[in-house]
C-alpha cells in the first residue's frame, strides 16, 4: 500500500475514533469560545474599535465552525450507535452536559445580534428574524433539557448527596442563558416590532424566574453537600466555579429585562393599565438593576468559595487536566460580562477596572485551554495511529475500548450492572474523582 493510502486510512480511522468519542461535553468549549467573543465586543477599554471587533468576529466564526463540527460528530455517533443516546440519558453525570448544546447556541445568537446585525448591519430585518427563530428553537431545547434531565434524575438515575457536584446546575441554567439572549434580541427587535420585543422580554422573565429558582435550590443543597461531605477531590473540584453560571448569567438577563421594559413601556394607550403606565418601565428597570447587583454579589461569593476550595484540594492532591475544564471558561466569562455591564449602568470606575481585569484573566484561561486541548487531541490521534499500525484488524475493538469520553472515564464509575439499590433500574455514580 502506498504512503498516501496509509495516511488516508489513518486519517479516516482517526475521524472514526473522534466520532466514537463525541459527546455533549464538546459544546463546553464552544460555550467558552462564545463567551470570549462577547467579551471582545463589550470590553470597556477600546470598545467598538476595529481590533476588538475583528477579534470578536473571528472568535464568533471559530465558534460557529466548532459548533457545526461538534453537532455533526454527535449526530454521526448517535446514528452509528443509537444505543449511545439512551446510555447518555441514563448516565448520572454525562446527561448533565446535554445542556451545553443550547447554551453554546445562545452565545452565537448574542454575537450575531449585537455584532453582526447591530454593529455591522448585515442581513437587515430578515437576518434578525432568522436569528430570532433560532432563539425560539434554542428555547425549546433549553426547556426540554431543564425539565427533561431533572425528571430523569428523579426517575432513571440514582444520585446521592456525597457524589453531588455543581454539575447539577447545568440542565437548569439553560433557561437563564436563553433568557439573556431573549433580552439581547428584544433590544434589536424593538425598532421593527415592539410587540415581538415585548413577547421576547416577557418570555425571558418566565425563563429566568424558573431557571434561577431551580438553581438557587440546587446551590442550597450543594452548599450542604460541601459542609457535610467536604470538597470534591481531584479534577472535580474545578466544578466549584459552575455556580457563577446561574448567578452571573441571571444577573445579566435580569439587567437586560429591566432595560427592555424601560424602553418598551408604556406600550400604547389602548393597552391594560400595566402596559400603558408611564412609570412602570422606570420602576421595573430600577428593581431589575438592584436584583442584578444582588446576583453579582452572590456570584462574587461563590468565586471566593471556589478559589479557597481549589487551592485547598490542589495542595493535597494532584489535579490532572481534563477536557471538562472547558466548563471553567463560560461561567467566568459571564461574570466578567455582568461586571462590565454594571460598570456602564453605575458609571463605576471600580466595576470597569475589575471587570476588565477579570475579562483578561478569562481570556488567558481560554488560551490555556485551547493549547492544552490541541495537545490532548494530538496525543489521541497519535495513539489511534499507533494502534492501527500495530494491528489494523484490531482497530474496531480498540475504538470500542476508547469510545467513552474523558468525562466517562475520568469523572465517574458506573456500577457493573448500572442499577441502583434493590433493582431500582437507576444508573448510579459510585465514585466521583
ZIBELQUI-V546761 format. One record per backbone hydrogen bond with DSSP energy under -1.0 kcal/mol. CO is the residue of the C=O (numbers start at 1). NH is the residue of the N-H. If there is no record, write none. Layout:
<<CO;NH> <CO;NH>>
This chain:
<<2;6> <3;7> <4;8> <5;9> <6;10> <7;11> <8;12> <9;13> <10;14> <11;15> <12;16> <13;17> <14;18> <15;19> <16;20> <17;21> <19;22> <23;26> <24;27> <25;28> <26;29> <27;31> <28;32> <29;33> <30;34> <31;35> <32;36> <33;37> <34;38> <35;39> <36;40> <37;41> <38;42> <39;43> <46;49> <49;53> <50;54> <51;55> <52;56> <53;57> <54;58> <55;59> <56;60> <57;61> <58;62> <59;63> <60;64> <61;65> <62;66> <63;67> <64;68> <65;69> <66;70> <67;71> <68;72> <69;73> <70;74> <71;75> <72;76> <73;77> <74;78> <75;79> <76;80> <77;81> <81;84> <82;85> <83;87> <84;88> <85;89> <86;90> <87;91> <91;95> <93;96> <94;97> <95;98> <96;99> <97;100> <98;101> <99;103> <100;104> <101;105> <102;106> <103;107> <104;108> <105;109> <106;110> <107;111> <108;112> <109;113> <110;114> <111;115> <111;116> <112;117> <113;118> <115;120> <116;122> <117;121> <123;127> <124;128> <125;129> <126;130> <127;131> <128;132> <129;133> <130;134> <131;135> <132;136> <133;137> <134;138> <135;139> <136;140> <137;141> <138;142> <139;143> <140;144> <141;145> <142;146> <143;147> <144;148> <145;149> <146;150> <147;151> <148;152> <149;153> <150;154> <151;155> <152;156> <152;157> <156;427> <165;168> <166;169> <167;170> <169;173> <172;175> <173;177> <174;178> <175;179> <176;180> <177;181> <178;182> <179;183> <180;184> <181;185> <182;186> <183;187> <185;189> <186;190> <189;192> <189;193> <193;197> <194;198> <195;199> <196;200> <197;201> <198;202> <199;203> <200;204> <201;205> <202;206> <203;207> <204;208> <205;209> <206;210> <207;211> <208;212> <209;213> <210;214> <211;215> <212;216> <213;217> <214;218> <215;219> <216;220> <217;221> <218;222> <219;223> <220;224> <221;225> <222;226> <223;227> <224;228> <225;229> <226;230> <234;237> <235;238> <236;239> <237;240> <238;241> <239;242> <241;244> <242;245> <243;247> <244;248> <245;249> <246;250> <247;251> <248;252> <249;253> <250;254> <251;255> <252;256> <253;257> <254;258> <255;259> <256;260> <257;261> <258;262> <259;263> <260;264> <261;265> <268;271> <272;276> <275;267> <279;283> <280;284> <281;285> <282;286> <283;287> <284;288> <285;289> <286;290> <287;291> <288;292> <289;293> <290;294> <291;295> <292;296> <293;297> <294;298> <295;299> <296;300> <297;301> <298;302> <299;303> <300;304> <301;305> <302;306> <303;307> <304;308> <305;309> <306;310> <307;311> <308;312> <309;313> <310;314> <311;315> <313;317> <322;325> <323;326> <324;327> <325;328> <326;329> <328;332> <329;333> <330;334> <331;335> <332;336> <333;337> <334;338> <335;339> <336;340> <337;341> <338;342> <339;343> <340;344> <341;345> <342;346> <343;348> <348;352> <349;353> <350;354> <351;355> <352;356> <353;357> <354;358> <355;359> <356;360> <357;361> <358;362> <359;363> <360;364> <361;365> <362;366> <363;367> <364;368> <365;369> <366;370> <367;371> <368;372> <369;373> <370;374> <371;375> <372;376> <373;377> <374;378> <375;379> <376;380> <377;381> <378;382> <379;383> <380;384> <381;385> <382;386> <383;387> <384;388> <385;389> <386;390> <387;391> <391;394> <392;395> <394;398> <395;399> <396;400> <397;401> <398;402> <405;409> <406;410> <407;411> <411;433> <413;430> <415;418> <420;423> <427;158>>
